[in-house]
Amino acid sequence: MLKKLLAAAALAAMTISVMPADAAKVHGVGCSGPNLEKTEAAIEAMADGDTKYAAEREIAAAQEALLSGKAGICSQHLTKAAQAAK
């Protein structure tokens, strides 16, 4: 377990170091109750289909991460859901 965690941390560090400079300009959606509600409302208004179902899965993952105290992961999932709802 510890080896997997260390490997994941090393991979994340390598990924961050080779990311393009303009990737830092992308703003994610902050993980908060109002942002979750707003994104959920936008997803509800979407037509049924694969995109909507993927966005619903991202919302569920964001809520689970928020309840686990993982705000960064929550923000990542919430950003993906918000992008799908656009």
QUIDAUR-V546198 format. One record per pair of residues at least 12 apart in sequence whose C-alpha atoms are under 7 Angstrom apart, sorted by the first residue. I is the first residue (numbers start at 1). J is the second residue. If there is no record, write none. Layout:
i=[I	I]
j=[J	J]
//
This chain:
i=[28	28	28	29	29	29	30	31	31	31	31	39	42	43	43	46	51	55	55	58	58	58	58	59	59	59	61	62	62	62	62]
j=[75	76	79	75	78	79	75	71	74	75	78	82	85	55	85	85	84	81	84	77	78	80	81	77	78	81	77	74	75	77	78]
//
